[in-house]
Amino acid sequence: MSEFHHVSVLLDECIDALAIRPDGIYVDGTLGGAGHSSQIAKRLTTGRLIGIDRDPVALKAAGERLAPYGDRVTLVHSNFCDIAKVLEDLGIEGVDGILLDLGVSSPQLDDAGRGFSYMADAPLDMRMNSEDTLDAYMVVNSWSQEELKRIFFEYGEERYAPQIAAAICRRRAEKPIETTLELVDVIRSAMPPAALREKQHPAKRTFQAIRIAVNDELGSVEQVMRDAIPCLNEGGRLAIITFHSLEDRIVKNGMVAASKGCTCPPSFPVCVCGKKPKVKLVTRKPIVSGDEELERNPRARSAKLRVCEKL
């Protein structure tokens, strides 16, 4: 099997949330190492699983892991935000469940050569899909100081965003910043001593921001929140795991908005908008990992699972 082993977060909770029927059609939009998908596939008889991933390495590994269920599994190289087109191309009008496990997977983080990690030296890359043209090198070396400052603030919630953006522009004026540890060095140089003594690695927020920008992660989440619910059959469920507050806010707001009906002002005597709820919220508050899972997998600490059901 390919070297792509990912510990699935909130696995039992996701399987429970999807309420899998043996004859249902399900989509895992972030296939990864197929940890969630293998549990879905083994519960199907006449049903079907559509596995989507933008990372060709993950897709190959998932194919090997899902081989025992080959007759009920279809794998697609695509971005989860293109779910409507994927299903249309497959001739599928509606599905009974959609699972999304957002963020970067453990193998992507652990493969130093892919440039996601600030702990190992590698070319600046950070692409989840190696076929994409935009990479971290281009962001760091060609985006304007203002744009860098913006993404560090918005995507990384980095309070030293102006100083870091300025330091990057000064360094790249001398020569391009080519590797992850070169970038870490520039980030460290821009931060005050007190910030460098904090428990969190000083480059964590900046690397997160660049990764989100390279892969348009927030744009993808916004799009899938518009497109996923119409893809569900009545009673079908949408289950989404997020790993940081920016994604979680988009998912929460999207589900809440879809669960609301009339948007007319309270002063109106009768409804004129005609809007009806599209979903009911299965989880009012997000499901989080328990102590046992956190001990096994510390990366699950920030995971939040939200679920809604199509009306």
C-alpha angles and dihedrals in degrees: 000000000000117000094259111116116162126179105228114231121225089357100164092041091053093049090049091047094054092054089210120217117203091232097042131113115235136182126210100193095185102043098174111157091346095246093138093034096054089056091049093047095050089057093055127091109165092001129101137229122208110200118196129186134159092208113084091200092056091045092055093048091046090051090057093047093047095045093107088061096042095130091063101035131085118186122204129188102221145103116276089234088068091061094124092056093043091055092044091052089051092049093243114145098187142359135210098224142008124199124192123182101188130202133041119323125235095250090052090052093044096048097087093195093067093066099231095118128079089198099069134043117251140136113287102262120123095168114148087197111045089204093065116103100216114080137167092264090061093046094049097042105035111026116098122257090248092052092048090050090050096052093044089053098040104034100028100029085222112170092200092054096125093050094046094047090049092048091051091052092049093050096045090051086067095043137331119281102238110170140045095245091048087056092047089054091053092048092050091050091056097051129083119247093254091058091051090057094057119114093243117078108260093232097048098094095042093049090049090052094050092047092051091049095047093051098033087231098168093046089053092051092049091051095047091050087059096043108033101067094055087054092061126095118228107288091019117137135224114206119183130182116201129188105196138037096251093060093039091054091054092048094045094047092045094052094044092049091050091050094056124087124190115031096185117128113268089244092066110103092212135018114265099168094068092208117155129190113269097195142015119228112246091186119040089183124030120265112238134190121277126231093265093056093044090055091052096041119020090185088072090069095097097037119123125184120204124183135190134176128221114244 
